[in-house]
């Protein structure tokens, strides 16, 4: 029985097409199931995953991620992975029935909530000398391109 915490979710959130997402293989790891079970949940319930819930990676995006995070992304995939947006993760939570699904879902909800809070705080920072401060990306996301 694994306990999933905020940090375990946070380190898997990446930014893809300006959207915070988690790759299918990382979602499977968090939920304690095989990636093929995640894929089956999506293909068996296509009506529950509209376009804005899942991002299907292009070859360029996938190779970019693999080269950027070579040590943390598993190789050997025969088909391109996809990534779940926050809403896609919430929908997936209604389908998965693993033993650790409820705890994982709570950790995912907390991580995305904290991400939104941080983004809100960054947008309300005071201006310096009449100009907006240039801010680096916060640590909750790993951007695909700089």
ZICORGI-V971775 format. One record per helix or strand of 3 or more residues. SS is the DSSP state (alpha for helix, beta for strand). FROM is the first residue (numbers start at 1). TO is the last residue. If there is no record, write none. Layout:
# ZICORGI-V971775
ss:SS from:FROM to:TO
ss:SS from:FROM to:TO
This chain:
# ZICORGI-V971775
ss:alpha from:6 to:10
ss:beta from:14 to:16
ss:beta from:19 to:23
ss:alpha from:24 to:31
ss:alpha from:35 to:44
ss:alpha from:46 to:48
ss:alpha from:51 to:53
ss:beta from:54 to:56
ss:alpha from:59 to:68
ss:beta from:82 to:84
ss:alpha from:86 to:93
ss:alpha from:101 to:123
